[in-house]
Structure formats: C-alpha cells, structure tokens
Amino acid sequence: MAKECIVTGKKVRFGNTVSHANNKRRRRWDPNLQWKRIWIPSQNRYVRVRISAHGLRTLMKLGESALLGPGK
C-alpha cells in the first residue's frame, strides 16, 4: 500500500540533506500515517484507514464527509 493519506493526500517527499560542507545526500520525508478504525454511520460499519495526524484532525472537524469526499 502506498504511503499516502486518504484525506489530505499527503505522501512521501524527497530531497537532500545538506551538510555544513555542502555535501548532499538523498533522503525522504514520510508522512505521519496512522492506522485508525473510523465509524461510518451512513454505512453502519467501521472502516480501517491509513490517515495522517493532520487528516485525523480534519476528519474529526468535518466528519465523514472529509473521508468519503465529493466523488466517493
């Protein structure tokens, strides 16, 4: 499974670590993804999702509409 949040769309970012001597080496930034069980009242069931910490805050604020999205 890809490291991507289903609410915010955050995913792995790539770049360089640059030392004081200006040596560059590749590195990656992973999103803060957590596995959560979310109750969906409209479907009357739990859904297990991989969501970022920021996405979880958004989900708690906006409700299940943030999880399902406009086209889902």
C-alpha positions as CSV (number, residue, x, y, z in Angstrom):
1,M,0.0,0.0,0.0
2,A,1.3,3.5,-0.8
3,K,2.3,5.8,1.9
4,E,-0.5,8.3,1.3
5,C,-3.2,9.9,3.5
6,I,-6.7,9.4,2.0
7,V,-8.0,12.6,3.5
8,T,-5.2,15.2,2.9
9,G,-3.3,13.4,0.0
10,K,0.0,13.8,1.8
11,K,2.6,11.4,0.5
12,V,6.4,10.8,0.6
13,R,8.6,13.7,-0.3
14,F,12.2,13.5,-1.5
15,G,15.1,15.9,-1.2
16,N,18.6,16.4,0.0
17,T,20.3,16.6,3.4
18,V,22.9,19.3,3.0
19,S,25.9,19.3,5.4
20,H,27.9,22.4,6.5
21,A,30.5,21.4,3.9
22,N,27.7,21.5,1.3
23,N,27.8,17.7,0.8
24,K,24.4,16.5,-0.4
25,R,22.8,13.1,0.1
26,R,19.3,12.0,-0.8
27,R,16.7,11.5,1.9
28,R,12.9,11.2,2.2
29,W,10.3,12.6,4.4
30,D,7.5,10.2,5.3
31,P,4.0,11.5,6.3
32,N,2.9,10.8,9.9
33,L,0.5,8.0,8.9
34,Q,-1.5,6.0,11.5
35,W,-3.9,3.1,11.1
36,K,-7.4,4.1,12.5
37,R,-10.8,2.4,12.7
38,I,-13.4,5.0,11.8
39,W,-17.1,4.5,12.4
40,I,-19.2,5.4,9.3
41,P,-22.8,5.9,10.4
42,S,-24.2,6.0,6.8
43,Q,-22.8,2.6,6.1
44,N,-23.3,1.3,9.7
45,R,-19.8,-0.1,9.9
46,Y,-16.2,0.6,10.8
47,V,-13.7,1.3,8.1
48,R,-9.9,0.8,8.7
49,V,-8.0,3.6,7.1
50,R,-4.4,4.8,6.9
51,I,-4.6,8.5,7.8
52,S,-2.1,11.2,8.7
53,A,-2.3,13.0,12.0
54,H,-3.4,16.2,10.2
55,G,-6.0,14.2,8.3
56,L,-7.4,12.8,11.5
57,R,-7.9,16.3,12.9
58,T,-9.6,17.3,9.7
59,L,-11.8,14.2,9.9
60,M,-12.8,15.0,13.5
61,K,-13.7,18.5,12.5
62,L,-15.6,17.9,9.2
63,G,-17.0,14.4,9.9
64,E,-17.3,11.5,7.5
65,S,-17.7,13.8,4.5
66,A,-14.0,14.5,4.6
67,L,-13.3,10.8,4.4
68,L,-15.8,10.0,1.7
69,G,-15.0,13.1,-0.3
70,P,-17.3,14.7,-3.0
71,G,-16.8,11.9,-5.6
72,K,-16.8,8.8,-3.4
